[in-house]
Amino acid sequence: MTWLSDSALERLRAAADAPDLAGTRYQLVSKLGQGGMGGVFQVEDQVLERQVALKAVSIADPQGTLAARLLQEARIIARLEHPGIVPVHDAGMLPDGRPYYTMKLVQGQRLDAHVVAVTTLTDRLRLFLRICDPVAFAHAHGVLHRDLKPSNVMVGPFGEVLVMDWGLSKLLHDPQQREKASVASDNLPTVPPADRTAHGTVLGTPGYMAPEQAEANAVIDQRADIYSLGAILQFLLAGALPLPRALDAIRKQAMNVDSSRRYHAVQELSADIQHFLDGVAVSAYPEGPLTRMWRWVRRNRAWILLLLVYIVVRALLIFFRPH
Amino acid sequence: MNKVLLGILVGAILGVFDGLSAWFTPEVRNQLMGIVFGSTIKGLIAGVLIGFFARKVHSLALGLVFGLAVGLLLAYAVAAMQPGPNHYYFQIMLPGGIVGTIIGYATQRFGQPVQSAAS
């Protein structure tokens, strides 16, 4: 008997994992990554002569659950036409029977890698606002993401922000999708890698997942995504010391354990961040009259300085006027 | 409010207050109305010029410099027109320059730029 080396096994595994694209318009270029239920591949669309990303189920799926979920994901993304959400180009079935969909190939960096280059607090908050936009858009169209985290946000070469991986997304008010959010019911591993969302385990990522999302039979709504956005905000603010109190209050309200005490809509959260950037009061941080006055003075310091200079000059000229 | 209108408004308000400050000088208190009127006209002219500049040039630094220059120039003209041997150049030009700078700041920071017509 001949033993196969680890590298040979790895090559065999990769070959088995690769989608069968024979007879399709796509040609495999490389594998980009592996998600909880499928692999993502860079392929060339030979008709349009462009590179696209192809996602296909890549693990055993005897009951077709993953296939249904993949198709559902494609349909959800397809209904969300927004510059911050990767557009779906095509969906169908591969010759090997695996469902797939293709989408725009995003060139850029994941947020967790990109953030190193974003040094100022203001720039990080502006980046955060651009993450909020597509999430708010999805909520307006009745879609929850449920797995928002830095590794699911891509920043393109021109600063464009794209929210990725809608594999756990859920349609609000869809009775067929009332699901138990938490524990595995099949034979897949129950302890997923820390940074990955695997099918059949907790639907979400620890650290970024709202507490109610980890409860069985919990009905979740857009406030679960708001919690995750709060966690992303916390990630972006890491190292920003001392953290302004108003900003910390915004983070705390977004990440409140009690969902009823969180922001009720992403727009409320982004409005508070915008208010903070504009130097005006934020709803999450009630302030006293002295703080309010100090903030007003800071915001209008140029005006106040010019008027003070004028008044002082006038007063000096009156005081030292020639007789 | 567009930048020219804002310049006129700020210039007029500051002109009135600048003129009213003459009340603290007893020697000219009997000419207060004339001084306020003249100062207001000066503020209006400065507001128009600085407002038009802000509409063309979007730069806070250049706006401040232009405002200062216009304020000084108009105040110089007012001082030069003073009757008698004393023209009080310093006493008139210094606050005039500051008023111009304030108008320059206001028109650069605030006011709507003119919308270009759709092609």
Interface residues (C-beta under 8 A of the other chain):
Chain A: A302 W303 L306 L307 V309 Y310 V313 R314 L317 I318 R321 P322
Chain B: S21 F24 T25 N86 Y88 Q91 L94 P95 I98 V99 T101 I102 Y105 R109
